[in-house]
């Protein structure tokens, strides 16, 4: 089923598993933002938002650039592409399995008549 880096996939799925981190990524989807801008959009402390951002950085989903005292964040969607490819393999598997099940059930109905 293809070669994937399990550590990288684990990091991406772990990062995407939290609604606050998904909201941060959604916010960064449109444009880069300062950490303080992002933090101001959530009802949690700056320290908590920073922890979420660090997890997104470890997963490779967010890139930080520092300009003086300002930390700018931007989205890096590339790691999600590998996760999407991994999921796609399983989607194909289930579609094939369900198609075979449908053929089997349909053939069994024809034998009952």
PAMI-636252 format. One record per residue: residue number from 1; x, z, y of N, C-alpha, C in turn; residue in three letters. Coordinates in steps of 0.1 Angstrom, whole numbers, plus 2048, in hexadecimal, padded with zeros to 3 digits. Layout:
(rec NUM, (X, Z, Y), (X, Z, Y), (X, Z, Y), ala)
...
***
This chain:
(rec 1, (808, 800, 7F4), (800, 800, 800), (808, 800, 80D), unk)
(rec 2, (814, 7FA, 80D), (81C, 7FA, 819), (824, 806, 81A), unk)
(rec 3, (82F, 805, 822), (838, 810, 825), (835, 816, 832), unk)
(rec 4, (831, 823, 832), (82F, 82A, 83F), (837, 837, 83F), unk)
(rec 5, (83B, 83B, 84B), (843, 847, 84D), (839, 853, 84D), unk)
(rec 6, (838, 85B, 842), (82E, 865, 841), (830, 870, 84C), unk)
(rec 7, (83C, 873, 850), (83E, 87D, 85A), (838, 878, 868), unk)
(rec 8, (83A, 86B, 86B), (834, 865, 877), (825, 865, 876), unk)
(rec 9, (820, 860, 86B), (811, 860, 869), (80B, 86E, 86A), unk)
(rec 10, (811, 878, 864), (80D, 885, 865), (80C, 88A, 873), unk)
(rec 11, (816, 887, 87B), (817, 88A, 889), (80C, 884, 891), unk)
(rec 12, (809, 877, 88F), (7FF, 870, 896), (7F1, 876, 892), unk)
(rec 13, (7EE, 877, 886), (7E1, 87C, 882), (7DF, 88B, 886), unk)
(rec 14, (7EA, 893, 886), (7E9, 8A0, 88B), (7E6, 8A0, 89A), unk)
(rec 15, (7ED, 898, 8A1), (7EB, 897, 8B0), (7DD, 892, 8B3), unk)
(rec 16, (7D8, 889, 8AB), (7CA, 883, 8AE), (7BF, 88C, 8A9), unk)
(rec 17, (7C3, 896, 8A1), (7B9, 89F, 89C), (7B3, 8A9, 8A5), unk)
(rec 18, (7B7, 8AA, 8B2), (7B2, 8B3, 8BB), (7AB, 8AC, 8C7), unk)
(rec 19, (79F, 8B1, 8CB), (798, 8AA, 8D5), (79F, 8AA, 8E3), unk)
(rec 20, (7A6, 8B5, 8E6), (7AD, 8B5, 8F3), (7B8, 8AB, 8F3), unk)
(rec 21, (7BF, 8A9, 8E8), (7CA, 89F, 8E8), (7C4, 891, 8E8), unk)
(rec 22, (7B9, 88F, 8E2), (7B3, 882, 8E2), (7AE, 87F, 8F1), unk)
(rec 23, (7A9, 889, 8F8), (7A5, 887, 906), (7B1, 884, 90F), unk)
(rec 24, (7BC, 88A, 90C), (7C8, 888, 914), (7CC, 879, 912), unk)
(rec 25, (7CC, 874, 905), (7CF, 866, 903), (7C5, 85D, 909), unk)
(rec 26, (7B9, 860, 909), (7AF, 858, 90F), (7B1, 857, 91E), unk)
(rec 27, (7B5, 862, 924), (7B8, 863, 933), (7C4, 85A, 936), unk)
(rec 28, (7CE, 85A, 92D), (7DA, 852, 92F), (7D8, 843, 92C), unk)
(rec 29, (7CE, 840, 925), (7CB, 832, 921), (7CA, 829, 92D), unk)
(rec 30, (7C4, 82E, 938), (7C3, 826, 944), (7CF, 825, 94D), unk)
(rec 31, (7D7, 830, 94E), (7E3, 82F, 956), (7EB, 83C, 954), unk)
(rec 32, (7F7, 83C, 958), (7FF, 848, 957), (7FA, 853, 960), unk)
(rec 33, (7FE, 860, 95D), (7F9, 86B, 966), (804, 876, 965), unk)
(rec 34, (804, 87E, 970), (80C, 88A, 970), (807, 894, 967), unk)
(rec 35, (80F, 89D, 961), (80B, 8A8, 959), (801, 8B0, 960), unk)
(rec 36, (803, 8B3, 96D), (7FA, 8BC, 974), (7EC, 8B5, 976), unk)
(rec 37, (7EC, 8A8, 978), (7DF, 8A1, 978), (7D7, 8A3, 96C), unk)
(rec 38, (7DE, 8A1, 960), (7D8, 8A2, 953), (7D2, 8B0, 952), unk)
(rec 39, (7DB, 8BA, 955), (7D7, 8C8, 953), (7CB, 8CC, 95B), unk)
(rec 40, (7C9, 8C6, 967), (7BE, 8C9, 96F), (7B1, 8C4, 96A), unk)
(rec 41, (7B1, 8BB, 960), (7A5, 8B6, 95B), (79F, 8BE, 94F), unk)
(rec 42, (7A6, 8C8, 94B), (7A2, 8D0, 93F), (7A0, 8DF, 943), unk)
(rec 43, (796, 8E5, 93C), (794, 8F3, 940), (79D, 8FD, 938), unk)
(rec 44, (7A9, 8F9, 937), (7B3, 902, 930), (7C0, 903, 939), unk)
(rec 45, (7C8, 90C, 935), (7D4, 90E, 93E), (7DE, 902, 93D), unk)
(rec 46, (7E6, 902, 948), (7F1, 8F7, 948), (7FA, 8F9, 93C), unk)
(rec 47, (7FD, 905, 938), (805, 908, 92C), (7FF, 902, 91F), unk)
(rec 48, (7F2, 903, 91E), (7EB, 8FE, 912), (7EB, 8EF, 912), unk)
(rec 49, (7E9, 8E9, 91E), (7E9, 8DA, 91F), (7F7, 8D5, 91C), unk)
(rec 50, (801, 8DC, 920), (80F, 8D9, 91E), (812, 8D9, 90F), unk)
(rec 51, (80D, 8E2, 908), (80F, 8E3, 8F9), (808, 8D7, 8F2), unk)
(rec 52, (7FC, 8D3, 8F7), (7F6, 8C7, 8F2), (7FE, 8BA, 8F4), unk)
(rec 53, (804, 8BA, 901), (80C, 8AE, 904), (819, 8AD, 8FC), unk)
(rec 54, (81F, 8B9, 8F9), (82B, 8B9, 8F1), (828, 8B4, 8E3), unk)
(rec 55, (81C, 8B8, 8DE), (819, 8B3, 8D0), (817, 8A3, 8D1), unk)
(rec 56, (811, 89E, 8DB), (80F, 890, 8DD), (81C, 889, 8DE), unk)
(rec 57, (826, 88F, 8E5), (833, 88A, 8E6), (83A, 889, 8D9), unk)
(rec 58, (839, 894, 8D1), (840, 895, 8C4), (83A, 88A, 8BB), unk)
(rec 59, (82E, 887, 8BC), (828, 87C, 8B4), (82B, 86E, 8BA), unk)
(rec 60, (831, 86E, 8C5), (835, 861, 8CB), (82A, 85A, 8D3), unk)
(rec 61, (81F, 861, 8D5), (813, 85B, 8DB), (814, 85C, 8EB), unk)
(rec 62, (81C, 864, 8F0), (81E, 866, 8FE), (82C, 865, 902), unk)
(rec 63, (82F, 85E, 90D), (83D, 85D, 912), (83D, 865, 920), unk)
(rec 64, (847, 86D, 922), (848, 874, 92E), (854, 86F, 936), unk)
(rec 65, (852, 86C, 943), (85D, 869, 94C), (85D, 873, 957), unk)
(rec 66, (869, 877, 95B), (86B, 882, 965), (870, 87C, 971), unk)
(rec 67, (869, 87E, 97C), (86E, 879, 989), (86E, 885, 993), unk)
(rec 68, (87A, 88B, 995), (87B, 897, 99C), (874, 8A3, 995), unk)
(rec 69, (86B, 8A9, 99B), (863, 8B4, 995), (857, 8AF, 98E), unk)
(rec 70, (853, 8A3, 98F), (847, 89D, 989), (84A, 897, 97B), unk)
(rec 71, (841, 89B, 972), (842, 896, 965), (836, 88C, 963), unk)
(rec 72, (839, 87F, 961), (82F, 875, 95F), (82D, 872, 950), unk)
(rec 73, (821, 870, 94C), (81E, 86D, 93E), (818, 860, 93D), unk)
(rec 74, (81B, 858, 933), (815, 84C, 930), (812, 84B, 921), unk)
(rec 75, (808, 843, 91E), (804, 841, 910), (80D, 838, 908), unk)
(rec 76, (811, 83B, 8FC), (818, 832, 8F3), (80F, 831, 8E7), unk)
(rec 77, (808, 826, 8E6), (7FE, 824, 8DB), (804, 81F, 8CE), unk)
(rec 78, (811, 81B, 8CF), (817, 815, 8C3), (816, 81E, 8B6), unk)
(rec 79, (818, 82B, 8B7), (817, 833, 8AA), (808, 832, 8A5), unk)
(rec 80, (7FE, 830, 8AD), (7F1, 82F, 8A8), (7EF, 822, 8A0), unk)
(rec 81, (7F7, 818, 8A3), (7F6, 80B, 89C), (7F9, 80D, 88D), unk)
(rec 82, (804, 815, 88B), (808, 818, 87D), (7FD, 820, 876), unk)
(rec 83, (7F7, 829, 87D), (7EC, 831, 877), (7E0, 828, 874), unk)
(rec 84, (7DD, 81F, 87D), (7D2, 816, 87C), (7D4, 80D, 870), unk)
(rec 85, (7E1, 808, 86E), (7E4, 800, 862), (7E2, 807, 855), unk)
(rec 86, (7E6, 814, 855), (7E5, 81C, 849), (7D6, 81E, 846), unk)
(rec 87, (7CE, 821, 850), (7BF, 822, 84E), (7B9, 815, 849), unk)
(rec 88, (7BE, 80A, 84F), (7B9, 7FD, 84B), (7BA, 7FA, 83C), unk)
(rec 89, (7C6, 7FE, 837), (7C8, 7FC, 828), (7BD, 803, 820), unk)
(rec 90, (7B9, 80F, 824), (7AF, 816, 81D), (7A1, 810, 820), unk)
(rec 91, (79E, 80B, 82B), (792, 805, 82E), (790, 7F9, 825), unk)
(rec 92, (79A, 7F1, 824), (79A, 7E5, 81B), (797, 7EA, 80C), unk)
(rec 93, (79E, 7F4, 808), (79C, 7F9, 7FB), (78D, 7FD, 7F8), unk)
(rec 94, (787, 804, 802), (779, 809, 800), (76F, 7FD, 801), unk)
(rec 95, (772, 7F4, 80A), (769, 7E8, 80B), (769, 7E1, 7FD), unk)
(rec 96, (775, 7DF, 7F7), (776, 7D8, 7EB), (76F, 7E0, 7E0), unk)
(rec 97, (771, 7ED, 7E0), (76B, 7F5, 7D5), (75B, 7F5, 7D7), unk)
(rec 98, (756, 7F6, 7E3), (748, 7F5, 7E5), (742, 7E8, 7E1), unk)
(rec 99, (749, 7DD, 7E4), (745, 7D0, 7E0), (744, 7CF, 7D1), unk)
(rec 100, (74E, 7D4, 7CA), (74D, 7D4, 7BB), (742, 7DC, 7B6), unk)
(rec 101, (73F, 7E8, 7BC), (734, 7F0, 7B8), (727, 7E9, 7BA), unk)
(rec 102, (726, 7E2, 7C6), (719, 7DA, 7C8), (717, 7D0, 7BE), unk)
(rec 103, (721, 7C9, 7BA), (720, 7BF, 7AF), (71C, 7C5, 7A2), unk)
(rec 104, (722, 7D0, 79F), (71E, 7D7, 793), (710, 7DC, 793), unk)
(rec 105, (70B, 7E2, 79E), (6FE, 7E7, 79F), (6F4, 7DB, 79E), unk)
(rec 106, (6F7, 7D1, 7A5), (6EE, 7C5, 7A5), (6ED, 7BF, 797), unk)
(rec 107, (6F8, 7BE, 790), (6F8, 7B9, 783), (6F0, 7C2, 779), unk)
(rec 108, (6F0, 7CF, 77B), (6E9, 7D8, 772), (6DA, 7D7, 775), unk)
(rec 109, (6D6, 7D5, 782), (6C8, 7D3, 785), (6C2, 7C7, 77E), unk)
(rec 110, (6CA, 7BC, 77E), (6C6, 7B0, 777), (6C4, 7B1, 768), unk)
(rec 111, (6CB, 7BA, 762), (6CA, 7BC, 753), (6BE, 7C5, 750), unk)
(rec 112, (6B9, 7CD, 75A), (6AD, 7D5, 757), (6A0, 7CE, 757), unk)
(rec 113, (6A0, 7C3, 75E), (693, 7BB, 75F), (68F, 7B4, 753), unk)
***
